[in-house]
Amino acid sequence: MAIKIYKPTGNARRQMSVVDSSNLSKARPVKRLISIIKKTGGRNSQGKITIRHHGGGAKQFYRMVDFKRDKFNIPATVKALEYDPNRTAHIALLQYADGEKRYIIAPAGIQVGDSLISSKESVKIQVGNCTRLENISVGSLIHNVELSAGMGAKMVRTAGAWAKLMAIEGKYAQIKMPSSEVRLIDKNCMATLGEVGNAEKMHVKIGKAGRNRHLGIRPTVRGKAMNPVDHPHGGGEGHNPIGLKHPKTPWGKPALGVLTRKRKKQSSKFIVRKRQNKRLKK
């Protein structure tokens, strides 16, 4: 896939680009595998905004993606590659030998007609096949990684993402995450070979405000454009700086580059090497 750039027929079109979707299926999603998403506008049951910048957007259906890949030792054929409005990655429709259909995150490089399989035992080294970490060769690129065995994939699911299997020692495997963090994960957890497709998504230019509204994203007002009563950055004459040593959130807490992970978090013992925070290095 590639980035499609529009002809500059207007001010918005001049900056707009999309991912070329010529290889995706034009058919509607499988009705049994979709459900309605109810819009909240970022408001709770009292009607108060608890998540800012949410609202509007085009109507969407949620695609029920199989993150567990627990249909073992039954070959499946890729029937279609489809767009999913709820995630950056594309999804692939699998039809198993027994007739059942399921969606999975589409790995980079798979095509309609490919045969995939999921197993707790060793599998063929092929992009899209799923197996336990202990059966994967050290140095392999993986995605759709479980945190606990049987829980379903929780990590490395965004477009273009991949993790690397660094080593297997005892009952744990060492995984290098996309953030450069090295983490211990139970070797019985499932993972899919290859990297997530649609890596060009990160180069897409939204182009105009209306396109963000279609995505359900409302405008974001700069703190320095507000009054002091509304934001710590507010006030001042004209284009003044924020007047603070460090930026703050609207509620007065430090923002941008501040570590938010709890120091005594239970899962910290599984982190072999912390991620490299470029902001904090400067």
N, C-alpha and C positions, 0 to 999 in steps of 0.2 A: 504494500500500500504506500501511498504518497500523499503529500499535502496538495490540495487543489486551491489555487489562488484565483479569485474572481477578477474579471476585467474592471478597471476603475471607472465604472459608470456613474459613481456618485461618491460623496465624501465617506460614507460608511463602507461601501464596496471596496474602496481603495485600500482599506486596511484589513479586510475580512479574508479568512481562509478556513477550509474545512478538510477533514480527512477524506480521501477518495474512497467511496463506498461501493465501487463498481463490482467488487467481488462478494458483496453481501447479498443475502437472499432478500427478495422483494416481497415474499409471502408474509402474511400475518403470523404472529407467534401462535404456538400450539395452545388452544383455549384451555386445556386441562392444566397447563403449567403457568397460568397467569392469574393474578388476583388484583383487586382494585386497591389503589393507594389513596387514602383519605388525606386531603390537604388540611393542615392545621394553621397555616400562616404564622407559625412560630409562637402560637398562643397556647396557654394551658387551659384547664377546665373553667377558670375564672375569667377568661378572656384577656388575661394580661400577657404581654409579650415576654417570653422567657428566652427565646432565641431571636436575636436581631437579624434583620436583612432577609427574612423569609417572607414569601408571599407570591401569589399569582402563579404563573407558569402554565405550560401546556399540560393537558391531561395525560397521565402516564399509567401504565399497568406494570405491576411488579412481576418480573420473571423469576420463578422459583428455581434457583440454581442449585445443583447437587454439589455441595462442598465436601460431602463425606466420601463420595466415590465408593460406596459400600456394596456395589453389585459386583461381587468378585468372580473372577475366572469365566466371565461371559463376554465374548467379543462384542464390540459395538462399532457401528459404522457412522461416520460423520455425514449427516444428511443435509445440514445447512449451517452457514455462518450468518449470524444475525446481530443487529444493532441492539444494544440495551441502554435505554435512557437513564437507568439508575446507577450506572457505573462507567468508568472510563474505558474499561476493557470491552471487547466484543465477546459474544457467547457463541457456543457451538451446540447444535442439536444432535444428540446421539440417539441412534436406534439400536437397541440390543438385539441379540439373536432370538430372544423370546418375544420380541415385539414391543417391549416397553421403551418409551422415549423419555430422555432427561436432558436438561441443559447443563453445560459445564463452562467454566471460563475458557475462552479460546486461546490456546498457546500459539506463539509465533511459529509460522511455517506449516501449520496443518491445512489441509484442503478437503473439500467435499469428496467423499469416497474413501478417505483414509480409514484404516481399521485400528481401534484403540482397545486397551484392556486394562482392568484394574485387578490387582491381586496382592495378597499378603506375602506371597512367595516372590522369587525373582521373576522379572519380566524382561522382555526384549528392550534394549536400549533404544527407545524411540520417543520423540517428542509427543507428549500427551498421555503416555502410559503412566499409571499410578501404582505405587507400591510403598512398602515401609522404608524408612530411612536406612535401616541396616542392610537392605538389599541394593542400595544405590552406590555406585562407585564414588570414591573420594575425589573431589574436584569437579563433580558434575553440577550443572546449573539446575535449580529446581524452583518451583513456585507452588502456591496453594498448600502451604505447610500447616499442619495441625500443631497446636500447643499441648494438647493432651490426647492420648490415643482414643479414637472413637468420637471425639468431640466435633469433628468437622474442621475444615481449614479456616484459620483465622488470620493468617499472615501472608504477605507477598501475593496480593490479589489485584493490584492496580495495574493499569496499562504500562507495558514495558518493564515491569519489575522482575527481578530475579534474585535468588539467594544462592549461596555456594556452600556445598557440603565440604567442610574443612577436614574433619576427622571423626572417627568413631572410637570412643574409649569407654569400656565398661558398659553401663546401661544407657549412656547418653551419646548423642551426636552433637558435634560442634557445627553450628550454622553461622555463616557470615551474612548478616542481613543487608538489605539495600542501604541502610543508614550507616554501614560499616561496623555496626555492633556485632560482636561475636557472642553467641548465646548457646547454652546447653539445652537440648530438647530430647525427650525420650526417644530412643531409636525405634520404638514400635509405632511412632506416629507416621501417618501417611503423608506423602508429598508427590507432586506431579513433576515429571521430567520436562526440562525446557524452561523458557521464559514466557511471560504473558505477552500476548500480541498487542497490536495497535500502539506501538511505542511512539509513533509520530504525533499522538494526541497532545503531547507536551508543547508542540510547536504551533498549535492552532491559535490564531488570533481571533478574538471575539468580534472585534470590528465596530460594533455599535451597542448602545445601551439597551436597545430593544431586544437584542439576542439574549442578554443576561436576564431580562424579564421573562422571556420564554422558558428559561431554565429555572425560574422560581426565585431568582436572586433580586432583592430590592436594593435601592441605592445605599451606599455607605457614605455618611457625612464625616469629614475630617474633624477631629477633636479641636484643632486650633481654629476652626471656623465657627465654633460654638461660643457661648457665653461661659464665664467661669463657674456659674451655678450648675451647668450641664456637663462640664468635662474639665479635668485638671489641666488640659492644654489650652483651655479657652481664654478669651480676653485679649487685650492688647490692641494696639492701633495698626491697622493695615496688615502687611505680611510679616508679622513678627515671629521669631522662633517660639518654641513652646515654653521656654524659660525654666526648664527643669534639667537636672543632670542626666536623668534617665527618663524615657517615655513611660507613661502609665496608662492603665486601662481606664474606662469611664468610672470605675469604682475605686480608683486610687491605688491599685496594686501594680507592681512593676510589670512591664511588658517588653516584648521583642528581645529574644535571646536569653531570657531568664529560665533556669531549670525549674520545671514544675513537678518532676518525679519525687515522690516521698523518699526520704533517706533510708527509712527502715522498712521499705516495701518488701513483702514476703518473697517475691520472685527475684529480688536483686541477687540472690545467691546463685542464680542460673546465668548471670551475665559474666562472661569471661573477660571481655574487653568492652568498655563503654564506647558509644558512638562518638565521632569527632564533631564537635560543635564549632563550626568555623566562626560564628559570631563571637563566641567567648574567647577565641584565640586572639582576636584583634585587640 
